[in-house]
């Protein structure tokens, strides 16, 4: 996905609980990657400093179902739309 200063990909989707996240940002700001359940509860959060990262998110503690990945800046402003993820 590309949105202004951010490029990111997640895979695999659907997943068995381990998701690879590649994220690149040109802005110097701290980002929060949130995994949100269908009720709007943040189930997992990862803080990312500016730059390029490749990271594995361990979501095996989550129940099977639909979740949303949301990227916001540290001030809480959404800078990317939500991406649906399926945990099998």
N, CA, C and O atoms as a MOPAC input file, in Angstrom:
PM7 MOZYME 1SCF
protein

 N      0.83100 1    -1.17400 1     0.00000 1
 C      0.00000 1     0.00000 1     0.00000 1
 C      0.88000 1     1.24200 1     0.00000 1
 O      1.95100 1     1.24700 1     0.60700 1
 N      0.44100 1     2.27600 1    -0.66600 1
 C      1.16300 1     3.54200 1    -0.68900 1
 C      0.19500 1     4.63000 1    -0.25300 1
 O     -0.92900 1     4.70400 1    -0.74900 1
 N      0.62800 1     5.46800 1     0.66900 1
 C     -0.19100 1     6.58400 1     1.11100 1
 C      0.72700 1     7.72100 1     1.50800 1
 O      1.37500 1     7.65000 1     2.55200 1
 N      0.79600 1     8.75700 1     0.71000 1
 C      1.62800 1     9.92400 1     0.94400 1
 C      3.07000 1     9.52600 1     1.21700 1
 O      3.78200 1     9.15100 1     0.28600 1
 N      3.52300 1     9.59600 1     2.46800 1
 C      4.92800 1     9.35400 1     2.77900 1
 C      5.21300 1     7.91200 1     3.20200 1
 O      6.34400 1     7.60200 1     3.57800 1
 N      4.23000 1     7.03600 1     3.15000 1
 C      4.39800 1     5.67400 1     3.66200 1
 C      4.12300 1     4.64600 1     2.57200 1
 O      3.18000 1     4.76700 1     1.79000 1
 N      4.97800 1     3.63600 1     2.55000 1
 C      4.75400 1     2.46600 1     1.72200 1
 C      4.83900 1     1.26000 1     2.64100 1
 O      5.78300 1     1.13700 1     3.42200 1
 N      3.85000 1     0.36300 1     2.55200 1
 C      3.91900 1    -0.83200 1     3.38800 1
 C      3.29100 1    -2.03400 1     2.69900 1
 O      2.42500 1    -1.90300 1     1.83400 1
 N      3.75300 1    -3.20400 1     3.10700 1
 C      3.15400 1    -4.45600 1     2.65500 1
 C      3.05100 1    -5.38700 1     3.85600 1
 O      3.87000 1    -5.33600 1     4.77500 1
 N      2.04100 1    -6.22700 1     3.83000 1
 C      1.92300 1    -7.27600 1     4.84600 1
 C      1.69400 1    -8.59300 1     4.12100 1
 O      1.02600 1    -8.64800 1     3.08800 1
 N      2.26300 1    -9.65200 1     4.68600 1
 C      2.07500 1   -10.98100 1     4.10500 1
 C      2.41300 1   -12.03100 1     5.15800 1
 O      3.17100 1   -11.71800 1     6.07600 1
 N      1.91300 1   -13.21500 1     5.08400 1
 C      0.80600 1   -13.62200 1     4.21300 1
 C     -0.51500 1   -13.11900 1     4.78600 1
 O     -0.60800 1   -12.78700 1     5.96700 1
 N     -1.48800 1   -13.07200 1     3.96800 1
 C     -2.82100 1   -12.68700 1     4.40200 1
 C     -3.82700 1   -13.46700 1     3.56700 1
 O     -4.01600 1   -13.14600 1     2.39400 1
 N     -4.47300 1   -14.47300 1     4.12600 1
 C     -4.59100 1   -14.82300 1     5.54100 1
 C     -3.30600 1   -15.40400 1     6.13000 1
 O     -2.40600 1   -15.84000 1     5.41200 1
 N     -3.25600 1   -15.39400 1     7.48000 1
 C     -2.06400 1   -15.81800 1     8.20300 1
 C     -2.44000 1   -16.80000 1     9.31200 1
 O     -3.58600 1   -16.85500 1     9.75700 1
 N     -1.46000 1   -17.55800 1     9.73700 1
 C     -1.64200 1   -18.44700 1    10.88900 1
 C     -1.14100 1   -17.78300 1    12.16500 1
 O     -1.06200 1   -18.42800 1    13.21000 1
 N     -0.80100 1   -16.49800 1    12.08700 1
 C     -0.41900 1   -15.76300 1    13.28400 1
 C      0.89700 1   -15.02000 1    13.18900 1
 O      1.17200 1   -14.16200 1    14.02800 1
 N      1.71600 1   -15.32000 1    12.20000 1
 C      2.96400 1   -14.58100 1    12.00200 1
 C      2.81800 1   -13.78400 1    10.70500 1
 O      2.62100 1   -14.35500 1     9.63300 1
 N      2.91700 1   -12.46100 1    10.81900 1
 C      2.76500 1   -11.58500 1     9.65600 1
 C      4.06000 1   -10.81700 1     9.44400 1
 O      4.62800 1   -10.26400 1    10.38500 1
 N      4.51700 1   -10.78900 1     8.20400 1
 C      5.68800 1    -9.98600 1     7.84800 1
 C      5.20200 1    -8.60000 1     7.43400 1
 O      4.30100 1    -8.46000 1     6.60700 1
 N      5.81500 1    -7.58700 1     8.02400 1
 C      5.48300 1    -6.20600 1     7.71900 1
 C      6.71700 1    -5.51400 1     7.17200 1
 O      7.75800 1    -5.48700 1     7.82800 1
 N      6.60900 1    -4.95800 1     5.98200 1
 C      7.65600 1    -4.11100 1     5.40600 1
 C      7.07800 1    -2.71500 1     5.34400 1
 O      6.00400 1    -2.50200 1     4.78200 1
 N      7.79500 1    -1.76100 1     5.92300 1
 C      7.28100 1    -0.41000 1     5.98900 1
 C      8.39500 1     0.57800 1     5.70300 1
 O      9.50700 1     0.43500 1     6.20900 1
 N      8.10000 1     1.56400 1     4.90400 1
 C      9.06200 1     2.60300 1     4.55600 1
 C      8.37000 1     3.94700 1     4.68900 1
 O      7.26100 1     4.13200 1     4.18700 1
 N      9.02000 1     4.88400 1     5.36100 1
 C      8.46200 1     6.21900 1     5.50600 1
 C      9.53200 1     7.26600 1     5.23900 1
 O     10.69400 1     7.09900 1     5.60700 1
 N      9.12300 1     8.33300 1     4.60000 1
 C     10.07500 1     9.40200 1     4.30500 1
 C     10.03000 1    10.50300 1     5.35500 1
 O     10.94400 1    11.32300 1     5.43600 1
 N      8.97200 1    10.52400 1     6.15600 1
 C      8.84600 1    11.51900 1     7.20300 1
 C      9.58300 1    11.06600 1     8.45500 1
 O      9.65800 1     9.87300 1     8.74500 1
 N     10.12100 1    12.02100 1     9.18600 1
 C     10.79100 1    11.70900 1    10.44800 1
 C      9.77400 1    11.78200 1    11.57500 1
 O      9.59300 1    12.82400 1    12.20500 1
 N      9.12100 1    10.66900 1    11.81300 1
 C      8.15300 1    10.59300 1    12.89900 1
 C      8.01800 1     9.14400 1    13.35500 1
 O      8.27900 1     8.20600 1    12.60200 1
 N      7.61100 1     8.99500 1    14.58600 1
 C      7.38000 1     7.66700 1    15.13500 1
 C      5.97400 1     7.21900 1    14.75400 1
 O      5.01400 1     7.98400 1    14.85400 1
 N      5.86800 1     5.97200 1    14.31600 1
 C      4.58400 1     5.40700 1    13.90300 1
 C      4.16000 1     4.31600 1    14.86800 1
 O      4.99500 1     3.65300 1    15.48200 1
 N      2.86500 1     4.14000 1    14.99200 1
 C      2.30100 1     3.03200 1    15.75100 1
 C      1.52800 1     2.15100 1    14.78400 1
 O      0.65900 1     2.62500 1    14.05200 1
 N      1.85500 1     0.86700 1    14.79000 1
 C      1.12700 1    -0.11300 1    13.99300 1
 C      0.19100 1    -0.82900 1    14.96900 1
 O      0.63900 1    -1.49800 1    15.89900 1
 N     -1.09400 1    -0.67900 1    14.74600 1
 C     -2.09800 1    -1.27100 1    15.62400 1
 C     -2.80600 1    -2.41700 1    14.91600 1
 O     -3.12700 1    -2.33100 1    13.73000 1
 N     -3.04300 1    -3.48400 1    15.65900 1
 C     -3.90600 1    -4.56900 1    15.19800 1
 C     -5.18300 1    -4.43900 1    16.01700 1
 O     -5.16000 1    -4.50600 1    17.24600 1
 N     -6.29700 1    -4.25100 1    15.31500 1
 C     -7.57200 1    -3.93600 1    15.96400 1
 C     -8.58300 1    -5.02900 1    15.63400 1
 O     -8.69800 1    -5.45400 1    14.48500 1
 N     -9.32300 1    -5.48600 1    16.66600 1
 C    -10.34200 1    -6.51600 1    16.41300 1
 C    -11.61400 1    -5.88000 1    15.86500 1
 O    -11.69800 1    -4.65900 1    15.73500 1
 N    -12.60300 1    -6.71000 1    15.54500 1
 C    -13.81900 1    -6.18900 1    14.91200 1
 C    -14.65500 1    -5.33100 1    15.86200 1
 O    -15.57200 1    -4.63800 1    15.42100 1
 N    -14.35000 1    -5.37000 1    17.15900 1
 C    -15.04800 1    -4.52400 1    18.13200 1
 C    -14.34200 1    -3.19300 1    18.36000 1
 O    -14.80700 1    -2.37100 1    19.14900 1
 N    -13.21700 1    -2.97400 1    17.67100 1
 C    -12.48600 1    -1.72100 1    17.81000 1
 C    -11.42000 1    -1.71700 1    18.89100 1
 O    -10.81300 1    -0.68000 1    19.15400 1
 N    -11.18500 1    -2.85500 1    19.51800 1
 C    -10.17900 1    -2.95700 1    20.58300 1
 C     -8.79200 1    -3.17800 1    19.96600 1
 O     -8.62200 1    -4.01900 1    19.08400 1
 N     -7.80600 1    -2.40900 1    20.44500 1
 C     -6.42300 1    -2.60900 1    20.00500 1
 C     -5.89300 1    -3.86000 1    20.70600 1
 O     -5.78700 1    -3.90000 1    21.93200 1
 N     -5.56400 1    -4.87900 1    19.91300 1
 C     -5.11600 1    -6.16900 1    20.43300 1
 C     -3.59500 1    -6.29900 1    20.44500 1
 O     -3.03700 1    -7.10200 1    21.19300 1
 N     -2.93600 1    -5.50500 1    19.61200 1
 C     -1.47600 1    -5.57800 1    19.47700 1
 C     -1.00600 1    -4.23200 1    18.95800 1
 O     -1.63700 1    -3.62800 1    18.09100 1
 N      0.11500 1    -3.77300 1    19.50200 1
 C      0.65200 1    -2.49100 1    19.03700 1
 C      2.16300 1    -2.58900 1    18.92700 1
 O      2.82400 1    -3.16700 1    19.79100 1
 N      2.69900 1    -2.02600 1    17.86800 1
 C      4.14300 1    -2.01800 1    17.62500 1
 C      4.55500 1    -0.58900 1    17.31900 1
 O      3.98200 1     0.05300 1    16.43900 1
 N      5.54500 1    -0.09400 1    18.04300 1
 C      6.08500 1     1.25700 1    17.83300 1
 C      7.23700 1     1.15900 1    16.83800 1
 O      8.11600 1     0.30900 1    16.97700 1
 N      7.22500 1     2.03100 1    15.83800 1
 C      8.24300 1     1.99600 1    14.78800 1
 C      8.83000 1     3.38700 1    14.61200 1
 O      8.10800 1     4.36000 1    14.39500 1
 N     10.14300 1     3.46500 1    14.70900 1
 C     10.82800 1     4.73000 1    14.44900 1
 C     10.89600 1     4.94100 1    12.94300 1
 O     10.69900 1     4.00200 1    12.17100 1
 N     11.17500 1     6.16900 1    12.52600 1
 C     11.19500 1     6.49200 1    11.10000 1
 C     12.22200 1     5.65300 1    10.34800 1
 O     13.18200 1     5.14000 1    10.92300 1
 N     11.99400 1     5.53200 1     9.07000 1
 C     12.92700 1     4.79700 1     8.22600 1
 C     12.28300 1     3.59900 1     7.56900 1
 O     11.06700 1     3.55200 1     7.38700 1
 N     13.10900 1     2.63100 1     7.21500 1
 C     12.64700 1     1.41800 1     6.54800 1
 C     12.78100 1     0.25400 1     7.51700 1
 O     13.82900 1     0.07900 1     8.13800 1
 N     11.74800 1    -0.52600 1     7.64600 1
 C     11.81100 1    -1.68600 1     8.52800 1
 C     11.21300 1    -2.90600 1     7.82400 1
 O     10.35500 1    -2.79700 1     6.94800 1
 N     11.69300 1    -4.04100 1     8.23600 1
 C     11.09500 1    -5.33300 1     7.88400 1
 C     10.99400 1    -6.06000 1     9.20900 1
 O     11.99800 1    -6.29700 1     9.88100 1
 N      9.79800 1    -6.40300 1     9.57000 1
 C      9.55700 1    -6.94600 1    10.89000 1
 C      8.50600 1    -8.04200 1    10.82800 1
 O      7.59800 1    -8.00200 1     9.99900 1
 N      8.64000 1    -9.01300 1    11.71000 1
 C      7.62200 1   -10.05700 1    11.83300 1
 C      6.77500 1    -9.72700 1    13.06200 1
 O      7.30600 1    -9.48100 1    14.14600 1
 N      5.47200 1    -9.72400 1    12.88300 1
 C      4.54500 1    -9.50400 1    13.98600 1
 C      3.99300 1   -10.85300 1    14.41000 1
 O      3.39900 1   -11.56900 1    13.60400 1
 N      4.19000 1   -11.19900 1    15.67700 1
 C      3.66800 1   -12.46000 1    16.20700 1
 C      2.27400 1   -12.19600 1    16.76400 1
 O      2.11200 1   -11.55800 1    17.80400 1
 N      1.28700 1   -12.69400 1    16.05700 1
 C     -0.11300 1   -12.50300 1    16.44600 1
 C     -0.76000 1   -13.82100 1    16.83600 1
 O     -1.98400 1   -13.94300 1    16.81800 1
 N      0.06000 1   -14.81300 1    17.19100 1
 C     -0.47200 1   -16.13700 1    17.52700 1
 C     -1.34100 1   -16.12200 1    18.78100 1
 O     -2.13200 1   -17.04000 1    18.99600 1
 N     -1.20100 1   -15.08200 1    19.61000 1
 C     -2.00800 1   -14.98300 1    20.81700 1
 C     -3.45300 1   -14.54500 1    20.51900 1
 O     -4.31800 1   -14.60200 1    21.39300 1
 N     -3.69400 1   -14.11800 1    19.29700 1
 C     -5.03400 1   -13.67700 1    18.92400 1
 C     -5.89100 1   -14.85700 1    18.46500 1
 O     -5.39500 1   -15.81300 1    17.86900 1
 N     -7.17900 1   -14.76200 1    18.75600 1
 C     -8.11900 1   -15.78800 1    18.29600 1
 C     -8.25900 1   -15.71300 1    16.78100 1
 O     -8.00500 1   -14.66900 1    16.18100 1
 N     -8.65800 1   -16.80600 1    16.17300 1
 C     -8.91000 1   -16.81400 1    14.73200 1
 C    -10.00300 1   -15.80200 1    14.42800 1
 O    -10.97000 1   -15.67300 1    15.17900 1
 N     -9.84400 1   -15.08600 1    13.32000 1
 C    -10.87000 1   -14.12200 1    12.94300 1
 C    -10.32400 1   -12.99100 1    12.10300 1
 O     -9.20000 1   -13.04300 1    11.60500 1
 N    -11.15200 1   -11.95900 1    11.95600 1
 C    -10.81800 1   -10.79600 1    11.14200 1
 C    -10.30300 1    -9.68100 1    12.04700 1
 O    -10.88300 1    -9.39300 1    13.09300 1
 N     -9.21700 1    -9.06900 1    11.62800 1
 C     -8.60200 1    -7.94500 1    12.33700 1
 C     -8.26100 1    -6.87200 1    11.31700 1
 O     -8.31300 1    -7.10700 1    10.11000 1
 N     -7.91700 1    -5.71100 1    11.80600 1
 C     -7.50900 1    -4.60700 1    10.93600 1
 C     -6.14800 1    -4.10100 1    11.36900 1
 O     -5.89300 1    -3.91300 1    12.55800 1
 N     -5.27500 1    -3.88000 1    10.39500 1
 C     -3.98700 1    -3.26900 1    10.64900 1
 C     -4.16500 1    -1.78300 1    10.36500 1
 O     -4.65500 1    -1.40700 1     9.30000 1
 N     -3.77100 1    -0.94100 1    11.31100 1
 C     -3.91800 1     0.49500 1    11.18000 1
 C     -2.59400 1     1.14600 1    11.52600 1
 O     -1.97500 1     0.79200 1    12.53000 1
 N     -2.15000 1     2.08900 1    10.71500 1
 C     -0.90400 1     2.79600 1    10.97300 1
 C     -1.24100 1     4.24300 1    11.30700 1
 O     -1.91100 1     4.92900 1    10.53500 1
 N     -0.77600 1     4.69500 1    12.45300 1
 C     -1.00600 1     6.07900 1    12.87900 1
 C      0.32100 1     6.68600 1    13.31400 1
 O      1.25700 1     5.96800 1    13.66700 1
 N      0.39400 1     8.01200 1    13.28500 1
 C      1.58500 1     8.62800 1    13.84500 1
 C      1.43200 1     8.67200 1    15.36100 1
 O      0.35000 1     8.40800 1    15.88500 1
 N      2.48700 1     8.99800 1    16.04900 1
 C      2.48700 1     8.93800 1    17.51200 1
 C      1.44200 1     9.86000 1    18.14000 1
 O      1.01700 1     9.64000 1    19.27400 1
 N      1.03300 1    10.88300 1    17.41000 1
 C      0.02300 1    11.82000 1    17.91000 1
 C     -1.39100 1    11.28400 1    17.70900 1
 O     -2.35900 1    11.89800 1    18.15800 1
 N     -1.51300 1    10.14300 1    17.03600 1
 C     -2.81900 1     9.51200 1    16.84900 1
 C     -3.51000 1     9.85100 1    15.54700 1
 O     -4.62000 1     9.37900 1    15.30300 1
 N     -2.88400 1    10.65500 1    14.70400 1
 C     -3.48700 1    10.98500 1    13.40900 1
 C     -3.30300 1     9.81600 1    12.45600 1
 O     -2.18000 1     9.35600 1    12.24900 1
 N     -4.36900 1     9.34200 1    11.88600 1
 C     -4.26300 1     8.23100 1    10.94700 1
 C     -3.59700 1     8.72200 1     9.67000 1
 O     -4.00800 1     9.72700 1     9.09000 1
 N     -2.57600 1     8.01100 1     9.24300 1
 C     -1.88500 1     8.40000 1     8.02100 1
 C     -1.99600 1     7.31000 1     6.96600 1
 O     -1.37100 1     7.40200 1     5.91000 1
 N     -2.77100 1     6.30100 1     7.24000 1
 C     -2.97700 1     5.24200 1     6.26900 1
 C     -4.30600 1     4.57900 1     6.57800 1
 O     -4.72400 1     4.52300 1     7.73400 1
 N     -4.96900 1     4.07600 1     5.54700 1
 C     -6.23200 1     3.41500 1     5.82700 1
 C     -5.99200 1     2.03300 1     6.42200 1
 O     -4.87600 1     1.51500 1     6.39700 1
 N     -7.03500 1     1.46000 1     6.94300 1
 C     -6.92000 1     0.15400 1     7.57300 1
 C     -6.84900 1    -0.94100 1     6.52400 1
 O     -7.46100 1    -0.85300 1     5.46000 1
 N     -6.09500 1    -1.96200 1     6.85000 1
 C     -5.96800 1    -3.14200 1     5.99000 1
 C     -6.54100 1    -4.33100 1     6.75500 1
 O     -6.13900 1    -4.60400 1     7.88600 1
 N     -7.47500 1    -5.03200 1     6.13300 1
 C     -8.07900 1    -6.19900 1     6.78600 1
 C     -7.08500 1    -7.36000 1     6.78200 1
 O     -6.43700 1    -7.63000 1     5.77100 1
 N     -6.97300 1    -8.04400 1     7.92600 1
 C     -6.11900 1    -9.24700 1     8.01600 1
 C     -6.98900 1   -10.37900 1     8.55900 1
 O     -7.88400 1   -10.16300 1     9.37700 1
 N     -6.70800 1   -11.55900 1     8.09400 1
 C     -7.42600 1   -12.74600 1     8.55100 1
 C     -6.44200 1   -13.67100 1     9.25100 1
 O     -5.44200 1   -14.08700 1     8.66700 1
 N     -6.73700 1   -13.99200 1    10.51500 1
 C     -5.94300 1   -14.96500 1    11.27800 1
 C     -6.70400 1   -16.27800 1    11.24500 1
 O     -7.86500 1   -16.34300 1    11.65100 1
 N     -6.03700 1   -17.33800 1    10.75200 1
 C     -6.69300 1   -18.65400 1    10.64400 1
 C     -6.26500 1   -19.55700 1    11.77300 1
 O     -6.71000 1   -20.70200 1    11.85100 1

